[in-house]
């Protein structure tokens, strides 16, 4: 009773300050987005940090700050170490977004630790990581995407094993074991290490080889097409994408979001829309949809049983429970026996033996007036991947297992002088065995260009709503170059814009389209 009376007495007095804090945080977020759009990253980060510090539990503020830190990881100050640690471990923040800034902060605090020269340096480095909360959290929460850091930590791990000093640094070893689980055992090692692992304690072995193996024999199944069977084999052995958590903001409903992108379109998306996530992989996109639009009813399908199993477990772990999963090839989506108000399909169509045929199968179960959000790889930006694959052409003829994927990674990392290899190494996807398989070793890929997207939309009978840009600064650049196209629908402009964005292009198209209402 005392607590309730106290709350009642204090509440009205504190109402105005709380309201002022909310208003101030919202204003700071608007300032941050405006600075980002104007390509003023330092000012954008300063405003985002101020908004976060004013209202730390506001999901929009956290999400904005996480996006900016991911975009500008080298602009974080040493005074933000404790805040970064909190964000890295926050249950509603994707640690992959925070990790690059964290590694930069640690490296900028003591640049020598990334280049140990002798046993004294390695001992000091081991002691540093063993005793530093942020360093261990970075290893425990996200695959290391900084290749200089990976090389140093791989060397440190080797020293711990060969010198037998690993029992002296239990927290470091535990963090390295967690990292191996996250990256699937991606860090290369040599034959000397392999020989010692055979008789070593599981405590250090797990820092090299996480529990669970990968299949070396074909997966049994009745897939009709060789490409489909090969893709299924890949995902059964290496479920993709690896993820732990997602960053959630408080957004608008799906209906309102579509209305904003298509202001003159029909009001055909109900609040409780039925949504299909086609080719859901390990469930990350399904979780994003389910949590962003909690009133929707979400179904998710994938051809891989391992992907579906991972998706169920990961989505349950973060509270995305309004999803029903089913193992099903998207070509057979009619077997679901229903039509959907919205279909999300990311990173899937370009993997199919006939992308347009798979796209048509999905369109057939989309209700008239329904929308489809699609992501496909861009052909022009995949030239870098093709060039990188030329460096590993001899390895691509061998059966795929974890050892082969580690050899692929080693070969690419040894060619840091090669522009394509350098570009691949800079990506988060290269940090894991599953990602290495998908980006460099996958059995099939058929990427798109803007003209092909336009032809497919016309052939399948869908209308483009908008191409979607990833950030405020990209939106501002497009608006400055093509002010006639505020809704982002001019495909010719998009083809030109993509070429101008090549140095910072993410290598993919994300767009939304709609099935016309029946006449």
N, C-alpha and C positions, 0 to 999 in steps of 0.2 A: 504493500500500500504506500509505503514511504517513497519508493521509486516512482510510482505512478503520479503521486501528488507533486513530487519534485519536477517531473517532466511537464506536468500541466502548468506549473507555476513559471517554469523557465521558458517553455516553448514560445509563447507570444512575444517575450522580450527578444528572443533570438531569431524570430521569423525574418525580420528585415535584414539583419546581417547575412543570413543564409541566402536570401534572395539576391542581395548585392553580390555575393560571392559567385552565385550561378550566372548572373548577368556579366560579371567581370570575366569569368572563364569563357563564356560564349563569345564575348567581344575579342578576347585574346586568340581564340581559335580562328575567328574570322580574319584577324590580322595575320595569323600564321599562314593561312591558305592564300591570302592576298600576296604576301611576301614570296611564297613558294611560286605562285603564278608569275610573279615579276622576276623570278630567278634571283632572289635574294636569300640564299639558304641560311646564312648566319642569322639574319633577322627572323626568318621563319622559325628556326629552331629556338631562338630566344623566346619568341612569343608562345611557341608550343610548350616549352619547359615551364613558362610562367603560368600557362593555363593548367598544366598538369599539377603544378605545385599549389595552385589555388583550389583545385577540385580534383584530388588524386583519384577518386573512385568514379569519376565520370568516364563512361566507356568511350565517348567520342574523343575526349581529350587524350586518353591513353592510345587510342587507335591512330590518331593524327601524329602523335609524337613517335610512335613505333614506325609508322611509314616514313617519316622524315629521317629518323635515325638509320633506317635501312637504306634510304636513298643517299644520305650524306654521312656515312659512318666515320669519316675522318675529321668531322667537325664537333666531336664531343670533347668536353673539357674534363680534366682530372677531378674537378670538384663534383662530378656527376657519378662517381663510382658507386656509391651506396644506392642511388636512385636507379642506376642501370641494373644492379643486382636485383632490386625489387621487381623491376619490369621483366627481367629475364625469367624469374620464377613465378610471375603472376599467372594464375590459372586461365585468364582470359587474354593472354598475349602470346603470339607465336614467337618462340625463342629464336627462330631462324632470322627474324627481323632485327633482333637486338644483338645477336652474336657478333657481327662484323664490327660494330661500334665498341663492344666490349674488348675484343682482341686488339683493336687499335688503341684503346685507352691503356691497356696493360703494356703494350709495346712502347707507347709514347712515354709512359712513366719510367721505363727502364729499357732502353733500346738494346742493351747488351744481352738481355736474356734470350733474344731470338737468334743469337749467333754464338753459342758456347764453343770454346776452343779446346778445353782440356777437362780432366776429371774434376778439377776445382770448380770450373764454371758449371759443369753438369751437376755436381753436388749442390751448388748454390741454386741452380735452377730447380732441381727437385725439391729442395727445401722451400723455395718460394711458392711453387704451385701447391705443395702439400699444405702450406699454411695460409694461402690466400683464398678467401671465400669466393671472390669473383672468378678467379682462374679456374677453380674446381667446378663452379656452377656452369661456366662456359663449356667445359668438357662434358658435363652431365646432362645438359639441356639441349644441345644442338650440334649436328655434325660440323666439324671445323672446316670453314670455307676459305680460310687464309692459307695459301700453300706454303708461305714462309713459316708460319706457325706449325703447319702439319709436318714439314721437314724437320724442324727442331724437335718437336715432340716425338716423332718417329725415332730420331737419334737418341733422345732421352730414354725412351722405352727400351731400345736396344742396350743401352748402357746399364739400365736397371737389371735386365735379364743376364747379360754377360758378366757383369761385375758381382751379381748376386746381392745387390744392395736394395732390391725392391722391398724386403720386409721392414726396412727402416722408414719407409714413406707410405704408410697404409692408406692415407686419404688420397694421395696422388694416384696410387695403383687402383683404388676403387673408382676414381674419376676416369682413369684410362679405360677401365673395364666398361664403364657406362658409355664412354665414347665409342668403343668398339661395337657395342650393341646398337648404338644409333647409326653408325656408318656401315654396319654389316661386315666389319672386319676389312675395311677398304685399304688401310695403310699398308704399303708394301713392306716385306721383310726378306732377308737373305737366307741362304742355306745354312749358315752358321746358327742363326736364330732358330730355324726350323728344327735343326738337330737337337738343340737344347730344350725346345718346347716339349719334345716327346717324354722327357722325364721330369719336367718342372711341375711345380704346384699349380693347381687350377687357378689359384689367386692371381698369378701372373699370366698364365696361358689365356685367361679370359680377356686380358688386355690386348691380345692379338686376335683370338678366334672366339667370337661370341657363341653362346649355346645355339644348337640347331644348325643343320647343314643345308645344302642346296642339292636338288636332284641332278644326277648325272645320266639318267636314263629318260627316254621320252615319256611324257604324261599320256596315259591311255585316254582316249576320247574319240567321239565321232564327228569331230569338226570336218566339214565338207571341203574346206579350202586349205591348201598348204600354208598360206600366209596366216590364216586364222589359227591354225594349229601351232605354228611357230610362235605367234604372239602369246597364245595361251601358255605355252611351255615357258616362255620368258617370265610371265607374271606368276605362275605357280612357284617357280624357284626364287624369284626376287620380287615380291609384292611392291607395287609402286603406286603413288609416291610415299616415301617414308615421311611421317609427320607425327607430331605430338599434340600440339594445341593450335588454335587459330585465334587471330585477333578479331574481336567482335566490337562493332560500333552499334549505336542505336540508330538504325536507319528507318526508312519509310517502308510501308507495306509493298509487296510486289505490285499490286494494282496501281499504287501511287507512283512507283518507280517507272512502270511502263507508261503511265499517263504523262509523266515528265519528259520521257524520251520521245513519245509519239503523241503530242498534244492534240492532233487532229484525228487520231485513230479512234476506233470504236471502244466503248466501255464494255469490254468482253472478258476481263479478268476478274473473277470473284475474289473476295477477301480470303475465303477458304479454298484457294485454288488447289487443284490436283497437279502435282509436279513430278516429272520423271527426270532422274539423273541417269543418263545413258552412258555406260562405260565409267562407272563410279570409281574404279580403282580401289584404293584403300579407304575411301570414304571422305576424303577431305572436302571435296566440293559438296557432297551430300550434307555434310555437317554445316558448311557455310550457309547453304540454302535453308536447312531446317532451323538454324538458330537466327538467321536474318529475317526469316518470314515464319514466325512460330505458328501462325494460323493456317499455314498450308498443310496439305497432306502429301508426304514425300515418298515416292518409290524409287529404289536405286537398283540398277542391274549391272552386272559385269560378267565376262565370260570365264573369269578365273575364280575357282573356289577359294584359293589362298587370299586373293584380294578381298573377297566377300567376308571371309573370316576376320581379316584384319580390320575391315571397315566396321563390322559389328562391334568389335572390341574397342576400337578407338573412339567411335561415336558415343558408345555407352559411357566411356571414361570421361568425356567432356559434357555429358548431359544432353546430347542430341538424340533424343529418344523417339521423336515423331517421324521415324524412317522405317520402311519395311524393305528388306534386302532380298534379292533373289539372284541366283546364278542363271544368267541368260545372255546369249549372244544378242547384240542389238539388232542384227538382221532378223531375228525371230521375235521382235518386240510385239508383234500382233498377238502372240500367244498370251500376253498379259490380259487380253480381253477387255480393254478399256481405252478411252481416249483421255488426253491430258490437256489442261489449260496452259501448261508451260513445260518445255523440255530444255534441260541444260545438258550440254555435251561438250566437254573441254578436253582437248588433247587426244581425241579418239579418231575422228574421221580420217585423218591423214595416215592412220595405222591400218586402215582397212584395205582389202584387195581391190575394192572399187568404192572409193569414198562417196561418190554421188549416189550409188545404189543404197549404201547404208543410210545416207542422209534422207533419201526418199522414203525408206522404210519408217524412219522416225516421223517424217512429215505426215505419213498416212495415219498415224495415231494421234496427231495433234488436232484438237478441236478447231473448227472455223473461228477465227478471231484470236486463236491462241498464239503464244509467242515462243520463240526458240532462241536461246543464248548459246553461241557457238564459239569455241576457240580452236583454231587450226594453225599449224606452223606456216611461216612465211618462206616461200621458196628462195627468195633473194638472200635472206639472212642465213639459210641453211648451207650456203656455199662454204662458210667457215667450217661447218661440221664435216662436209665432204672433204675439204682439204685436210682436216685433222685425221679423218679416217685413212687417208693415204699414208699416214705415218705408221699405221698399225695394220696395213693390208695383209701382211703375212699371218698375223694373229687371228684375223677374222675367219680364217679357214679352219681353225681348230675348234673342237667341242668346247662349249662354254661351261665353266665352273668358276668358283671363287678365285682360284689361283690364276686362271686366265684373265679375269677382270682386274686383279691386282697387277698383273704384267702389263695390261693395257694402260692402267693408271701410271705405272712407273715409266713406260715409254713416253707417254704424253708429257709427264713432268720433267723428263730428261730433255725435252725439246722446248724449253722455255724461250729459246731464241726464235721459234717458229710462230708467226703471228696467229695462225689458227689454233695451235696448241695453247698459246697464252690466253686467247679468248675463252677457250673451253675451261681452262684451269680457273678462271675468274668466276665461274658460275657455281651457284650452290648445288646444282644437280650433280656436278662432278665429285661431290664430297662423299658419296655413298656408292657401294657396289651396285645397288639397284639403279641409281641414277646414271652411273657409268655405262651400264648395259643399255639403258634406254637412249642415252644421247649418242653413244658411239658404236654399239654392237648390235642394236636392235635389228631383227631380220628384215624389216620392211618399213618404208616411209615414203609417202606420196604427198609432199607439201603443196600449198596453194599459192597463187598470186591473186591480186585484186580482180583481174579480168576473169579468172576461173570462178571466183566466188560469185561474181555478177552473173556469169552464165548459169551456174548451178541454181542460183536463186530463181532465175527466170524459168529454167527447165522444170524445177520441182514445184514452182508455183508459190513462192514465198516473196514477201515484200520486205526490203531492207528498212529497218527502223533507224539504226544508227551504228556506226563504228564507235567503239568505246576506247577512250584513251586512258592511260594508267595514272596520270598525275596532273595536278593543276598547271604546272609549267608546260607540259605537252599540250594541254587544251589551249593554253594561251598562245603557244606558237602556232597551232593550227588556225586559231581565230585570226591571228595577225596575217597569215598567208592567204587564208581563204575565208574572208568575212562574209562571202555570199552563202556559206554553208553552215549556219549555226547548229543544224541538227545532225551534221556529220553523215551525210548521205551521198555526197558526190564521189562516185567511185574513181573518176579520173583524177580528182584532187587528192584522193587518198593514195593512189598509186604514186603521184609525185611527192606527196608528203613523206611516204615511207622511205624514199631514196634520200631525202634531205635529213631524215632521222637516223640513218644507218649507224653512225658511231654510238648511239645510245639506244638503238632499237632492241626491244625485248625478244624479237624473233618470232612473233606470233601476231595473228589478227584475232581480236575479240569483237564480236558484233551481235546485235539483236535483230531478229527478223520476225515477221508475223504472217500467219496464214490468213488470207482474206476471208471475210464472212461469206457464207453461201449466198448466191443471188436469190 
